Amino acid sequence: MNLLRRRRRAPRPASTLAWTLGTLSALALANHALARLTERRHPPQGRFIEVDGTRLHYTDRGTGQPALLIHGNIVTGDDFNTSGVADLLLKTHRVIIFDRPGFGHSTRPRNRPWTAAEQAALIHKALVQIGIERPVVVGHSFGAVVALAFAHQHPEGTAGLVLLSGYYFPTLRPDAWMAAIGAAPVLGDILRYTISPVLGWLSIPLLKRAFFSPAAVPARFDDEFSPSISLRPSQIRATNADGALMIPAVRALENSYGDLAMPVAIIAGDGDKVVFKRAAERLHGEIPGSTLEIVRGAGHMVHHLAARQVARAVQSVSPGRGQPLLG
C-alpha cells in the first residue's frame, strides 16, 4: 500500500513543471496577441524613416526654428502632445518628435547597445535625412540624458537645450538594478512575455501617482496615456534596457557638462521623487550661463504641470528669439 502511494506521488514534480510551462506559454501567447491588438487600436499618426536598420516613427509639424522633443521612459513621443507642450510650441516653432528606439512605433534592433549616446547619434542621422539643422533640443527624464549626449556629440548643431526632470549624476538607484534583470538576455525575454506585463498592469496606477506626485494625475493624461502601449513586450525591453544603462550614461557625460556653450535651460519639480531637484541644482552649477527653474508643487512629469514654462524656456534658448515669449 505504501509502495503504491509512493508511485502515485512520483510524477508530481513533472506535472508541476508541465503546468508551469503551460501557464507561461499561455501568458506569452496572450501578451503577444494583446500587443498586436494594441498596435492596431493605436496606429501611428506620423511618418517613418529608416536609419541604420532602425525604423523610427516621428511627427514633423509647424514652421520656424526647429524644436526636437525627446521623451522619457515608459511613455512615447506622444507624451509631449498630451502635456500640451507641443501645441504651445507649434505657435512659434517647427516641432519634431521621435519615438525613441523600442518605444511607440519605433523598432529597436538587438545588434547594438542602445546607450543614450547611440540613441542621440541615431536621432541626429534621422534629422540630417529630413533636412533639420540646429534644433533646440528638449529632453525629459531619460530623454534629457539623450539630449545632453546629442549636444555633446554635435555642439555646433545644437541651438539650445531645455532639460526637464533629468538624471544627470550617478547615484545609487535600486530601480536600475531591477531594470538590469529585466534587460538580461533570455531571462529578461521570458519575463517580458509572461510575468512583467501582468505586474505592469498592477503597478501602473501607483507609478502614475509617483510620477506626478505631489500633484494629482491630470485628467488628460489619464484619458490619453495607454498602458497597453507601454506594456507590450517590445517596449518593456526598451524601458528596462534604458533603466539599466542610466548610470553608465551619465558617467560618460558628467565631466563634459562644463563644456556646453549653447544656451541651456533646466526645469525641475520641487516634489520630484524619481529624480530629486538637487540633481537639477547641481547641473545648473556645472553649466556656465544656464538657467534653472524649480516648479512648486510639480513632480517628475513637470512638463504636464508647467507646459507654458517649458514653452517659454524653449523660446528663451532659440536663436534670435524674435517671437514674443508665450504668456
N, C-alpha and C positions, 0 to 999 in steps of 0.2 A: 504493500500500500504506500509506504514512504517512498519507495523507488519510483512508483507511478507518479506521485506528486512532483518529485524532482524533475521527471521527464517533461511534465506539463509546464513547469516553471522555466525550463531551459531556454525556450525560444523568446522569452520576454525582451532581452536586450536587442535582438534582431528586429522584433516587432516595433520597439521604441524607435530604433534608428530609421526603419521604413516609414513610420508615422511622421517623424521629424522631417525626413527628406521630402515626403509627400506634401507636408504643410508648407515648407519653404518653396517648393516648386509651384504650389498653388499661389502663394503670395507673389512670387516672381512673375508668373503669368498675369495675375490680376494687376500688378503695378505697371507692367509693360503695356497692357491694354488701356489702363487708365491714362497713361502718359500720351498714347496716341490719340485717345479721345479728347484729352485736354488740348492738344495741339490743333485738332480740327475745330474745337469750340473757340479757340483763341488764335485765329490765323494771323500771320504777320501783316502789319499795317504799313510797312515801309518798303525798302529795297534791299537787295543783296549784292554783295561784292565778294569776289574770290581773291584771297591774298595768301600766298604761300601755302596753299592747300587747305586754308580755313575759310569757311563760308560765314561771312559776317552780315548780320541784319542791322540796318541803320535807317534813320529818318534824316532828311535834309530839307529844312523849311526856312522861309524868310529870306531877307536880304540885309546887306550891311556887313559889319565886322563879324567874322565867323566866331562862334562860341561852341566849343566842343564840351559836351557834358558826359562825364564818366560815372556810372552808378556804382554802388557798393555791393556787398554780398547779399544773398537770398533774393533780393529784388531784381528787376530787369531795368533796361533803359527807360521803360515807360514810367518809372517812379518819378522822373523829372516832370512828366506831364501831370501825374496825379498830385504832385506837390504844388503845381501852379507856376513853378519856376520857368518852364519852357514857354508857357503862354505869355508871361511878362516879358521875357527876353525877345520874343518874336516881334515886339513893337519896335525894336531898335537893332536887332542882330539877325544874322543867319545862324540858325541853331542846328547843330549836328549831334545826334545821339546814337551811339552804338550799343547794342547788346554785347557785352564783353564775351570772349570765347567761353562757350559752355552755358551761357545764360540766355534766357529768352529763346530766340530762334537762331542763334549763332552756334556753330559747331566748335568742338574742342578736340582736335586730333591728339592721340596719345604719343606722338613721335617727338615731343619736346617737353621740357619742364616749364609750365606756364607761370613763370615768375612775373612780378609787376613789370620788370624791365622788358620781358618778352611781349607782354600784352601792350605796353607802350610802343614798342617798335612796330608791332603789327598794325596798331591803330594809325601810327604815322604813315606807314606804307599805304594804308587804305585812303588816308586823306590826300596823299600825293596822287593816287589814281583818280580821285574825284575832283581834283583841282582846288583843294583847300590849302591856303597858305597862312601861316602865322595866326592861328586861332588863340583866343583866350580859352584856357583850359580850366574847366570846373570839375572837381572830383569830390565825391562824398565817400567817407569811410575808407574801404579798401581802394575805392576809386581815387581817393586823394593820394594814395601811395603811387598808383599808376600815373596820376597827373604829375607828381614830383619826378618820377622816372622819365616821363615824357620831356619835361623841362630840362632835366639833367642831360638827356641824350641830344636834345635839339634846342639849346638855349636861344639861338637866333631865330628859330622857327616857332617860338612861344611868345605871344604878345603879352600875356599876363597869366597869373594863376589865381584861382579862388578855391580855397581848401576848406572843406566842410567836415567837421567831426572826424578828422583823420587820426590814424595811429602812426605816430612819427618817430618814436624812440622805443628800443627794445625794453620790454618788461616781462615779468613772469606772468604768463597767461595760461591758465588751465584749459581754456577753450581751444587753444592752439594744439595742445597735446591730444585732446579728444578729436579734433579735426584730423590730426595725423593718422589716427586709427581708421577713420572713415575714408581717408585718401590712400591707404595702403593697397597695393595690388592684391588681387584675389579676395582677401578678407573684406576690403572696402567694397569691392564689386558685389560680393554676396550680400553685405549689409544694405547697400543702397537699392537693391532689387527686392529685398524681403522686409527686414525689420525697420530700417531707417525711415521710409515713408510713413509707416504706422506711428512711430514715435514722433515724427514731424507733425502729423495731424493733431496729435495730443498736445504738443508743446507750442504750436503756433499762437494760440491765444495769449499764453504767457510771454512769448517772445515779442509780440506786438506791443504789449503793455510795457515791457522792459525797454524796448527801443524808443518809445515816446515818453515814458515817464521822466519828469513829474507831470507832463501834460497828458491830457486824455488822447486816445487814438482818434484822429479826425474821421468824421463820417465818410468823407470822400475816399480815404484810404481803405476803410472797411468795405466800401462798395466796390472799389476798383482793383484792389490788390487780390491776386489769385493765388491762394496757397497751392492749388493743384499744379500751377506752372512751376513754382519753386520746389515742389516735392517730387518732380519727375526724377528718375534715377540719374539722368544725364546732368541735371542742374545740381543735384546733391553732390555728385562727384566734383563739379567745379567749385561749389561752395566750400567743401571740405579741403580741396587742394589749396585754394587761396588762403583759407584759415591756417593750414599747416605751414604755408610759405610766408606768412605775415611777418614773423620776427626776422627771418633772414632778409626779407625785402627791405626793411627799414635799417637793418645793419649795413646793408650795401649802400644806402643813401645818406645816412645821418651825417657823415663827415663832409658832405658836399652842400649842405643847406646854406652855408655862408657864402657860397659862390653864386647863388642865384641873383642875377642882376635885373631881371624883369620885375614889374610891379606885382606884389603878392598881397592878397587879402585873405585873412584867416578868420573863420567864423566857427564858434562852438557854442553848445548849450551849457548853461551853468549846472544843469542837473544830469548831464550825460553820465550814465553808469556803465556804458560799454567802453568808452574811451574818455577818461576824466579830462576836464577842461585844462588841467595843468599841462597836458601834452601840447595844447594849442598855445598856452602862455610861454612854454619853453621854446617852441618853434619860433614864435614871434621874436624872442630874444636872440635867436640864432640867425635870422634873416634880416639883414640891414634894410631899413626903409619899409618893412612890411607893416600892414595894419592888422589890428586884432579887434574883433567884436565878439563879446560874450553875451549871448541872448538869455535874458532871465526867463525862467520857467520852461525852458526848452530842454529836451533830452537829445538822444543820439540823432534822431531824424529832424535836425534843426531846420532844414530847408522847408519842411512842411509847415512849421510854425512861423518861419521868418522868410517866406518866399520873396517879399519885397526887399528885405535887407540883402538877400543873395543877389537879386537882380541889380540893385544899386552897386553892390561890390563888383559885379561883372562890368558894369559901365565905368566904374572908377578906375579899373585897370586896363580898359580898352584904349587903343591908340587914338589920339585926337580928342576923344571924349566930347565930340561935337554935339551929341544929343543931350538934352537936359536930363538930369537924373530922375528916375521914377520916384513919385511921391510915396 
